[in-house]
Amino acid sequence: MTRQVRAALLGRCMILLVLALFLRLLPSLKLSPRLLFDRPQPYADEPVPPAQEEAPRHEIPQLRFRDLPWDEPAETIPPAPLPAFTAEDAARLNIRGNCTLSYDAAALLTAPLPAAAADGPQVLIVHTHSTEAYEPEPGWEYEETESYRTLDPECSVIRLGSEIAAVLEGHGISVLHDQAVNDYPSYAGSYDRMAAIIDDYLVQYPSIRMVLDVHRDAFENPDSSMGGTAENGMAKVMLVVGTDEGGLDHPDWQTNLSCAMKLEMLLRETPGLSRGISLVTQRYNQHLTPLSLLAEFGAAGDTLQEAIRAAQAFAESLARLLCG
């Protein structure tokens, strides 16, 4: 037997010995051999085929640390004081949309907001169109489900919800952030699915004062490219307020409009941030709580970084409103 053949046989014996030792130790490591070869798991929010579902479609998350009574209160920073709104301010508001219902703008702007509950989360952030995303840019690329949509929560409007929640919590406002995907694989029925989730939250957390539905807009430029709203590195925010003009029950829509008008006044203090208020005939699930808002953060042609800056500035204004 040549030296080369002996070396090859010795090498194979060593490999078999190592493999045998690994398999002998495997039970003590509490690992399953299947795990070594399984395919990577999907995103946490990626829909699971019905045959694989073992849990309810949506699970309400537990309260954040700030809401747990046995935790020490986190240090918070009070937001800037709320200004006194006047009837003259109401005349300067930019309110558009397809709604033709009449209302007293001065009375709504100067009316107080409904009082907050003493304990529990105050704000629920949701995403009816969870996969909405922005213009990809170097270093911020994402895997698309279709154009300008992704299941990656770090690159969709879900990321904006997280940014808003962080700012609000920094001012001592308890927040719940739902990250369920409602518009994939089927876009149709998104609002019905979202309504069921919101109802579940309101039952479990009756202290919820506001439901904020975070979106991004989409429109085309004359050259058919996707349009954007950003100025000086920050996207613009449009508040969308629903009514009962479309025939669906929504008796408190003017309370929502009153809230949006006050928030709009605060957004206008940041140059270039606001696109105004769109008052529409649809209700967009805003009948579920006295303070419900839908906010469009930029548009598909903006970048995620521009939208994040808008979300952070928006959250500072919202904190002032809720703490005022």
N, C-alpha and C positions, 0 to 999 in steps of 0.2 A: 504494500500500500504506500503510495507516494505521500510526501509531506503535505502537498496541497489537499489531497483527499482527506487526510486525517484532520487538517485544520477546518475543512468544511463540515465534517461530521461533528467535530467538537463544538463548532458554532451553533449548529442546529440543536444539539443536546442542551446547550445553555439556554436557548430560546424556549425550548419545551419545559425546562426546569423553572424558568421565571414565570411562564404562563401557568404552570401547575401551582406554584406558590401563590400567585395572584388569585386564582380561583379558590384556593383553600382559605385565603383571608377575606374573600368577598362577603360572606355572611356576617362577619363581625363589623364590616363597614356599613351594613344595612343598606346596600345598594342592590338594585335589580339589574341583571345583565341587559335587560331591554333598554334601560335608561341610557346605556352607553351608545346605543345606535338609533334611538328615536329621533325623528325630525324635530327641529325647533318648534316651540309652541307659538301660536299666533299672539297678536296683541291682546291685552286683557279685554279691550272693548270690541274685538273682532267677533261678529256674530258666529255662533256655533250651530252647525246643522241640527235640526230637530231631533234626529236619532241619538245625538250625543248629549242632549240637555238632561241634566239631572237636578238642577236647581231652578228656582223661579227666574223669570226673564230679567227681573231687576231687583236688586237688593239695596235697601236704603242704608247709606253709610252711617257709622256711628258718629256721635258728636266729636268735634275737634277738641283738642286739649283745653282750650280756653273755657269750654262749656262744662267741663267736668268739675263737680263741686270740691273734690279732694285735691285738686291742683292749686298751687299758688297762683294768684293772678299775674299774668304776664305784664311787663311794663308797656304802657301804651302812650302814644303821643296825641294830645287833643288836636283836632283839625282847626283850621282858621274859623273864626266866628261867622255865623250866618248873617248876611245883610238883611235889612228891612226892605221887603219888596213893596212897590207902590203901584197905583193904577197907571201912572205914567210909564213905568217899566213894561206893563202889559202891551202898550201900544207899539213897543219896539220889537216885540217877539216875532220871529219868523216861523209862522205856522202855515203849512201848505197841505196838499193831499186831496183825495177824491171825496171827502166827507162834506156834506152840505148842511149838516145840523148846526143850529145856532147855540151859542153859549156866551156867558159873561166873562170875558177874559180877565178883566180887572178883579172881579170877585174871586175867580179861581186862583189867580196868582197870589192874592193876599190871604187866602184861607189857610188855616193851619193844617198840617198833616195829621192823619189819625195817630193817636198815641201808641207808643211801643209797649209791648208786654214787659213785665219786670224781669223774667228769666227766660233763658233758652235762645236758640239761634234767631237772628233777626232777618237775615237775607238768604234766599235760596237762588243760586246761580245755575241756570240750565242752558241747554243747547239743543233746540229743536232740529237744527240742521248742523249736526255735530262735525261733519266731515269738511265743512267749508274751509278753504285754505287760500293762500295768497301767491303772488308771483314769486317763483323760486329765485333765489340768488345764491351766489357762491358761498358755500359754508352753511347754507340753510336749505339744502335740497331735501326732498321728501319723495316717498313712493306714492304715486297717484292711484286712486281707484278709478278716477276719470279726471278730466281737465279741472285743475284748481280744486281738487278734493283729495283728502287723504284720511286714512285711519290712524295716522300717527298723532296722538294727542299733543305732542310737543310742537307740532307744526300746523295745527288747525286752530279754529276758534276756541277749542277747549283750553289751549295755552293762554288765551286772553282771559278766560274765566279764572284761571289760577292766578294770573297777575292781579286781577281785580280783587280776588279774595285776600291775597297777601296784603294789599294796601288797606283794605277795610279792617282786617284783623289787627293791623298795626295801630289802628285808631280805636281799638277796643270793641269793634262791632263783630258779633258772632256770625259766622258764615257757614253755609252748607253748599258744596259745589258738586253737582251731579254731572258725571262724565259719560253717561250712557250714550250709545250711538243710536240715533233714531231715524236716520235717513239713509242707512245702508244695511242690506243690499237694496231695499226698496225705499225710494223717496216718497212715494204716495203714502198717505196715512201718518206722516211724521207728527203732525199736530195732535192727532188722536192719541198716538203713543205717548207723546209728551204730557198731554192732559192727565192720563192715567198715572204717570209718575209723579206729577205735581200733587195730585190728590193724595197719593200715598204719603208724601212728605207732610202735607198739611194735617193729616190724621195723626201722624207720629209726633210732629212738632207744631202744635197750634200757635206757638209764639212767633212763627214766621210772619214778618211784616211786609216784606217785599219779595217778589219773584222777578228776577232779571234774566231775560232770554237774550243771549249773546249771539249775534250773527255778523256776517259781512255782506256787503252789497255786491251786485254784479251788473255791469253795463258795458257796452262796446263803444269804442272810439269811432270816428268816421272811417278810419282805415281798417275797421273790423278787429283791431287789437283790443284787449281787455282794458277798460278804463280804470284810472285810479283817482284818488282824492287828495293825496298827500301834498302838504306844503311844508318846506323847511324840515323835512325828515319825520313828519308826523302825519298820520292819517286823520281824516275828519270823522266825526261821530254824528249819526242821525238818529233821533229818537222817534220811534213809531208807536202811535197810540191808536188802539182800536176802539170802535164804537158799536152801537146796536143798529146802525142805519142799514146794514145788510140783512136784517131780519132775525138775527140770533140774539138771545137774551143777554143783556149786558147792562144792568141798571146803574152800575157805579162807574161808568166810563169817564164821567167828568172828574171823579176823584183821581183817577189815573192821569188825566190831562192836567189837573192842578199840580200833581207831583212833577210831571214832565216839564211844565212851564217853569217851575222853580229851579229844577236841575238845569234847564236850558240857560237860565239867567247866569248860573254859576259857570257853566261850560264856556260861555261867551267871554269870561274873564281871561281865558287862555287863548291868545290870538291864534286863529286858524284851526281851532279844534272842532267847532260846531258846524254842522250842516243844517241845523234847524230841526223843527218838529214836523213829522208827516202824520196828519190826522186822517184815518182811513175808515172805510165802511166795514172791513173785516174786524173780528175781535181778537184773533191770535191768542186764545187761551187767557186773555187778560181779565176775563170775568171771574177768575178763580180766587183772586185776592184783591183787596181794596187798593193796594199799591203794586201794580204790575207794569213793567216796561219791557219793550223790545228795543234793543240798541244795535244799530248797524255800524260796525267798526271798519271804516274804510271800504274798499272794494277789491275785487279780485286782482286788479292791476297794481295795487299797492303791495309792499313787501311785508313780511311778518314783523320785522323790526319796526317799521313805521306804525303798524297796528298795535304793537306792544306799547309803544310810547303813548299812543292815544288812549289805550286801556288804562295805563297808569295815571294819566292826567284826569281821565274821566272818573276813576275811582276816588281821587282826592276830592273832586267836586261832590261826588255822591256821599262821601263820608261827612262832609260839611253839612249836607242837607239832612242826613239821618241823625246827626248829633246836635243839630241846631235847635 
